[in-house]
Amino acid sequence: MTKNIETSCSTSSDGDNWVYSQTVKEHFFCPRNILIDESEYEADGVGIAGSPECGDVLNVWIKVDKNTGRIKQCKWRTFGCATAIASSSMMSVMATENGGMSLKEAQTLKPEQIVERLGGLPDRKFHCSVLGHEALREAVLDYLRKL
């Protein structure tokens, strides 16, 4: 059975000690489009970015609308810090909102765009947004290779 975590949660606790934007907090505590068990999920394209040696790895699964060439679903799972989780969640929202990104738009998504939508990240955490753009690009390339 495919498991998706869809929660209605509150991010109001411990707000005084949180050093990131409210948007980062929301996407960390209530991640969007996360996929825990991909065993029954039929993706059109799969991408992986990161390295287990450094600690951050992101897996992305996409489904593409064959008629429009737009991403209709973008699921993910990451092994990483709060910023990696929030960045992955935001990337998945960006890929699917407003009818979904075209494949070209997804291939040219920049880490800076993810950071901007999150309301900023500390410089030392910028690499977390890079994971999102790299894994999404790999998923699109995987989809295109299968055509």
N, C-alpha and C positions, 0 to 999 in steps of 0.2 A: 504494500500500500504506500502511495506517495504521501509523505508528510510535509505539510507546510505549516509554518508557525504564523498564525494570524492572531494578533492579540490586540486587545484594547487595554492600554496600560497608561499609567501616569508617570510623568518624569519630574514630579514636583519635589521629591525627597532630596535632601542634601544639596540643594542648589547653591549654597554659599561656598562649597568646596569645589565646585566644578569649574575648571579653567578654560573650557571650550565653549563655543557658541551654543545657544539653545537648540539650534538645528542639529548639531553634532550629537548633543545629548539625546534628542528625540530619536535619531536614527540608530544610536547605540542601544538605548533601552527598548526601543520598539522598531527593530529592523524590518524593512519592507522586502518582500519577495525572496526571503531566505528559503532554501531547500535543504532539508536535513537528510532525506533519503532519496537519492536519485535513481534507485534500482528500477522503478517503474515509470520514471519520467522520460518521455520520448522527446529528446531535444533535436533540433535541426542542426545545431552547431554547438561545440564545446570548446572552451578556452581555459587555459591554466596559466597563471602568472605567479612569480615569486619563487622562493627557495626555502625548503624545509631547514636548511642550514642557518639561515638568518632569522627564521621564525615566522615569517608571513607568507602564506600561500592562499591564493584565491582561485576557486573554481567557478566558472560561469557557464550556464546552459541557456541557449536562446531558442525561441520558436519564431519563425518568420512567416508572415502572411505572404503566400506565394503570388497572390494577385497584385499586391501593392509593393512588395519588396521592403516592407517595414517590419521592425521587430515588434511582435505582439506580446511576447513574454520574455522576461530576463530574470532567471533565477540564479542564485549564487550560494556559495558557502565559503567562508574564510576561516583560516586559523591564524589569528593575529590579535592585536590589541584593540582597544575601544575605537581608536581612530580608523583602523583597517575595517572594522565592522561598519562604522558609520559611513565611510567612503564607499564601501561596496553597496550598501543599501541605497545611498544617493545615486550612484551610477546606475543601478537597476531602475530607479524611478525615472531618471533622465532618459534612459533608453526606451522606455515604454510610454511615457506621457504623451498626450496630444496625438494619439494615433500611432505612436511609435516612431523611433528614428529610422530614417532610411539606412541602408547598409553603408552607404558612403558617409553619412553623418556619423555613424557608429565608428567607422574606421578612422575618422579624423577627430574624434572626441579627445580633448586635451585634459590632462590632470588639473590644470589651472581652472577649467570650467567646473570640475567637481568641487574643488576647494572653494571657489566663489559661491556655489550653491549651498555649501555647508556653512557659509559665513566666516570662512578662514580657518587655517590650521597653523600651528607653530611650524617654523621652517624644518625642525627636526622630524616632523611627522608628514612632510610633503610626500615622501615615498609611498605612503598608504594610498594616496590618490593615484599614483602611477600604476599600482596593481590593477585598479579598476579599468583604466583605459587600455592597459596591455591585455588583460584577460578578455575584455569585450572584443578587442581587435582580433585576438586569436579565435574566438568563437565565430566571428563573421568569416574569417579566412577558412575555418573548418567547414562552415556551411557552403561557401563558394566552391571549395574543392569537391564537394559532394554533388554539385549540379551536373 
